[in-house]
Amino acid sequence: MPLHTALTARLGIDAPVIAAPLGRGSTPRFVTAVADAGAFAFVALMHMPEADIATTLADYTRVVEPTRFGVNLTLIRDQRRRLAAALDAGIRTVSLWYGDPEPYVEQAKAAGATVFWTVGRLADAARAADLGVDVLVCQGRDAGGHLVGTAGTIALLPAVVDAAGGIPVVAAGGIADGRGLASALVMGADGVWMGTRFVASEESANHPGYKQRVVDAGFDDLLETRLFDGGWPDSPHRVIRNSTVSRWEEAGCPRSGERPGEGEVIGAHPNGRSFLRYTDASPWEGFEGDWEAGAHYAGASAPLIHGIEPVARIVASVVEGAELALRRATAATRPVISTPESETR
Ligand SMILES: Cc1cc2nc3c(=O)[nH]c(=O)nc-3n(C[C@H](O)[C@H](O)[C@H](O)COP(=O)(O)O)c2cc1C
């Protein structure tokens, strides 16, 4: 039972599965693995210096066609030049979130790009058709990383589908396996958008210790907070509890600027940039220092993740699991809708 939807048709992919941008975790190797698995990945440009975008994206397009992955822009700052550089590099799929998408939709559509917009509120979903957005990402509060809405995925998704006016919707937040994909399809979505599941993949360049923490995390280890605000103030996000969280809690949860170890350098990234406690970046491969104290973004999906696996296996098992879940659900309804045996005697 191939799972072909409006999303797979639009992107020319085999599996209705999208890998969310994972900060610096979404390297050319990772993006290639996702494309080769028949799925689609987005690369976050938010923190990339504008001047470096062309050369950085060239590292991607050398190994994967620019039409087989997309870029993601966080609209808390002016992103027009980053978008222009990505369009110049041949990228034709753009994802927007955290701000007013209107000017960026126009800019992307003028270049013939497909535009995704991540929403968490019905009022935004209802605006999407008029804005010219092509695909909505419905992010439930269960998500890992920064959060845009207030409602959990299972209630928000059908409501967003209803409000979207026929635009394809992709479900994000708390989804890590085939049952999540099956549920999303049943609720009217055209695919899923997973972050945490792909952090714990062999090919992502997130720090190995962070990946293992995703695998080990239980529900009680997850925390919604505004703590990791360096570079992105006052924005809610979901993380796995760690020593920075506990030190802050032990100090009575003081406000930003007065927290323990504020401004302290806890390590350095391979690019030489120092890494401050409370920064919004999460540690990636090659980090030297106290990686455990950094932000380990993870959704309510983390407890469903039991190993660091190759991307191809993750995508295949999500699709196969969804097919199985859909067959099981169909079979399970049969006794209810067929004539009971006792009545046929
Ligand atoms: C490590 C990490 C980094 C993220 N960075 C971004 C980002 O730059 N842009 C974005 O639109 N979403 C970002 N997200 C959020 C995801 O797009 C998505 O909403 C979330 O991962 C879905 O929940 P899940 O983690 O339970 O799958 C990030 C999520 C994680 C886990």
The ligand as an SDF file (V2000), in Angstrom:
LIG
                    3D

 31 33  0  0  0  0  0  0  0  0999 V2000
   17.1140   20.1010   17.1580 C   0  0  0  0  0  0  0  0  0  0  0  0
   15.9060   20.7890   16.6210 C   0  0  0  0  0  0  0  0  0  0  0  0
   16.0780   21.9750   15.9080 C   0  0  0  0  0  0  0  0  0  0  0  0
   14.9770   22.6060   15.3350 C   0  0  0  0  0  0  0  0  0  0  0  0
   15.1700   23.7500   14.6010 N   0  0  0  0  0  0  0  0  0  0  0  0
   14.1390   24.2500   13.8840 C   0  0  0  0  0  0  0  0  0  0  0  0
   14.3390   25.3160   12.9630 C   0  0  0  0  0  0  0  0  0  0  0  0
   15.4380   25.8500   12.8230 O   0  0  0  0  0  0  0  0  0  0  0  0
   13.2730   25.7250   12.2280 N   0  0  0  0  0  0  0  0  0  0  0  0
   12.0300   25.1470   12.3470 C   0  0  0  0  0  0  0  0  0  0  0  0
   11.1040   25.5250   11.6100 O   0  0  0  0  0  0  0  0  0  0  0  0
   11.8050   24.1750   13.2680 N   0  0  0  0  0  0  0  0  0  0  0  0
   12.8160   23.7140   14.0090 C   0  0  0  0  0  0  0  0  0  0  0  0
   12.5890   22.7000   14.9140 N   0  0  0  0  0  0  0  0  0  0  0  0
   11.2060   22.2550   15.2080 C   0  0  0  0  0  0  0  0  0  0  0  0
   10.7650   21.2520   14.1810 C   0  0  0  0  0  0  0  0  0  0  0  0
   10.5380   21.9450   12.9710 O   0  0  0  0  0  0  0  0  0  0  0  0
    9.4730   20.5010   14.5430 C   0  0  0  0  0  0  0  0  0  0  0  0
    8.4030   21.3850   14.7340 O   0  0  0  0  0  0  0  0  0  0  0  0
    9.6070   19.5750   15.7430 C   0  0  0  0  0  0  0  0  0  0  0  0
   10.8360   18.9190   15.7380 O   0  0  0  0  0  0  0  0  0  0  0  0
    8.4780   18.5590   15.7310 C   0  0  0  0  0  0  0  0  0  0  0  0
    8.4300   17.8360   16.9270 O   0  0  0  0  0  0  0  0  0  0  0  0
    9.2700   16.4820   17.1670 P   0  0  0  0  0  0  0  0  0  0  0  0
   10.6260   16.9550   17.5190 O   0  0  0  0  0  0  0  0  0  0  0  0
    8.5520   15.8110   18.2800 O   0  0  0  0  0  0  0  0  0  0  0  0
    9.2850   15.6960   15.8960 O   0  0  0  0  0  0  0  0  0  0  0  0
   13.6590   22.0560   15.5130 C   0  0  0  0  0  0  0  0  0  0  0  0
   13.4980   20.8850   16.2640 C   0  0  0  0  0  0  0  0  0  0  0  0
   14.5940   20.2450   16.8080 C   0  0  0  0  0  0  0  0  0  0  0  0
   14.3670   18.9690   17.5920 C   0  0  0  0  0  0  0  0  0  0  0  0
  1  2  1  0
  2  3  1  0
  2 30  2  0
  3  4  2  0
  4  5  1  0
  4 28  1  0
  5  6  2  0
  6  7  1  0
  6 13  1  0
  7  8  2  0
  7  9  1  0
  9 10  1  0
 10 11  2  0
 10 12  1  0
 12 13  2  0
 13 14  1  0
 14 15  1  0
 14 28  1  0
 15 16  1  0
 16 17  1  0
 16 18  1  0
 18 19  1  0
 18 20  1  0
 20 21  1  0
 20 22  1  0
 22 23  1  0
 23 24  1  0
 24 25  2  0
 24 26  1  0
 24 27  1  0
 28 29  2  0
 29 30  1  0
 30 31  1  0
M  END
$$$$
